[in-house]
Amino acid sequence: MSVYDSALSSGFTPDEFWDSSPVEIYDRLNGFRKRQEQDQRAAIIRDFVLAEVIAREVLSEKGAHPPKPWEYYPQLFRDEKKAYEEKIAADEMETAKENRRAYMQEFNRRKQLGL
């Protein structure tokens, strides 16, 4: 493949190619190659994570919690993780209140019966 063909396939227009110096052409082709490599790496990572999540779900015990996105991408899902943890804490607090209320009702019932 010639430099011209490579340039056209990387997004150059014919006019841009002929109006550019060899150094500019090299820099743009090199940048294009690096972007393609980064995109390929991102696709591989995305596919790997998908495969791992599916494997974890298939191999996990019944009732186990499915993996969360922040386990794989902690920086991207920081806010979602915080909101999830706050919701879990609130749910646990509500459950504890209900358990305590039920305990006190049973305690009072037994006290009234003289048990």
C-alpha positions in Angstrom: 0.0 0.0 0.0 1.4 3.4 -1.0 1.7 6.4 1.3 -1.0 8.0 -0.7 -3.4 5.1 -0.2 -2.6 5.0 3.5 -3.2 8.7 3.8 -6.6 8.4 2.0 -7.7 5.5 4.2 -6.7 7.4 7.3 -9.0 10.4 6.5 -6.9 12.6 4.3 -8.5 14.2 1.3 -6.5 14.3 -1.9 -6.0 18.0 -1.6 -4.8 17.7 2.0 -2.3 15.1 1.0 -0.8 17.1 -1.8 -0.8 20.3 0.2 1.0 18.6 3.2 4.7 18.2 3.8 6.1 14.7 4.3 6.6 15.4 8.0 2.9 16.5 8.3 1.8 13.4 6.5 3.9 11.2 8.7 2.6 12.9 11.9 -1.0 12.5 10.9 -0.5 8.8 9.8 1.3 8.1 13.1 -1.6 9.8 15.0 -4.1 7.8 13.1 -2.3 4.5 13.8 -2.1 5.4 17.5 -5.9 6.1 17.6 -6.6 2.8 15.9 -4.4 1.0 18.4 -6.2 2.7 21.3 -9.6 1.9 19.9 -8.5 -1.7 19.4 -7.2 -1.9 23.0 -10.5 -0.4 24.3 -12.5 -2.9 22.3 -10.4 -5.8 23.7 -10.8 -4.6 27.2 -14.6 -4.1 26.7 -14.9 -7.6 25.3 -12.8 -9.1 28.1 -14.8 -7.4 30.8 -18.1 -8.6 29.2 -16.7 -12.1 29.1 -15.7 -11.9 32.7 -19.1 -10.5 33.8 -20.9 -13.3 31.9 -18.6 -16.0 33.4 -19.1 -14.6 36.9 -22.8 -14.6 36.5 -22.9 -18.1 35.1 -20.5 -19.6 37.7 -21.9 -17.7 40.7 -24.0 -19.2 43.4 -27.7 -18.5 43.4 -28.5 -15.3 45.3 -25.1 -13.8 44.7 -25.1 -10.2 43.6 -24.2 -9.5 40.0 -21.0 -7.5 39.4 -21.3 -3.8 39.4 -19.7 -1.5 36.8 -17.5 0.3 39.4 -15.7 -3.0 40.0 -14.3 -2.7 36.6 -14.3 1.1 36.0 -14.0 2.7 39.4 -13.1 6.2 38.1 -16.0 6.3 35.7 -18.7 5.1 38.1 -17.6 6.9 41.3 -20.9 8.7 41.8 -23.0 5.6 41.1 -21.0 3.6 43.6 -21.5 6.2 46.2 -25.3 6.4 45.6 -25.5 2.6 45.7 -23.6 2.4 49.0 -25.8 5.1 50.5 -29.0 3.3 49.4 -27.7 0.0 50.9 -26.8 1.8 54.2 -30.3 3.4 54.2 -32.0 0.0 53.5 -29.9 -1.6 56.3 -30.9 1.2 58.7 -34.6 0.8 57.9 -34.3 -3.0 58.4 -32.6 -2.5 61.7 -35.4 -0.1 62.8 -38.1 -2.6 61.8 -36.3 -5.4 63.6 -36.0 -3.2 66.7 -39.6 -2.2 66.5 -40.7 -5.8 66.2 -38.5 -6.8 69.2 -39.9 -4.1 71.3 -43.5 -5.0 70.4 -42.8 -8.7 71.4 -41.1 -7.6 74.6 -44.0 -5.4 75.6 -46.5 -8.1 74.7 -44.7 -10.6 76.9 -44.4 -8.1 79.7 -48.1 -7.5 79.6 -48.8 -11.2 79.7 -46.4 -11.6 82.6 -44.0 -13.9 80.8 
